Amino acid sequence: MVLNVESLIAEAGSESIKLETQALVTATGAERLDSFPWEEI
């Protein structure tokens, strides 16, 4: 199964940004399918 996890970052009266990550979930665990370095932010 592939899951898409989305987060919406916004403040009232301002612009917003949507962050998204995809993951492949199997019986042996999960694997991220995106390549964005979230840990470095």
C-alpha positions in Angstrom: 0.0 0.0 0.0 1.2 3.5 -0.8 0.3 6.3 1.6 0.5 10.0 0.9 0.9 12.2 4.0 0.2 15.9 3.6 0.6 18.8 6.1 -0.8 22.3 5.5 1.2 25.1 7.1 -0.7 28.4 7.2 -1.4 31.5 9.2 -4.7 33.4 9.1 -4.7 36.0 6.3 -1.4 34.7 4.9 -0.2 32.4 2.2 0.1 28.7 2.9 2.3 25.8 1.9 1.5 22.1 1.7 4.2 19.5 2.5 3.8 16.0 1.3 5.6 12.7 1.7 4.9 9.3 0.1 5.6 6.0 1.7 5.4 2.4 0.6 4.0 0.2 3.5 4.6 -3.6 3.3 4.5 -6.4 5.8 8.2 -5.9 6.6 8.0 -2.1 7.2 7.8 1.3 5.5 10.0 3.0 2.9 9.8 6.6 1.9 9.4 7.1 -1.8 10.3 10.8 -2.0 13.8 12.1 -2.0 13.4 15.5 -0.2 15.9 15.8 2.7 13.3 16.6 5.5 15.9 15.9 8.2 18.2 18.7 6.9 15.6 21.5 7.3 
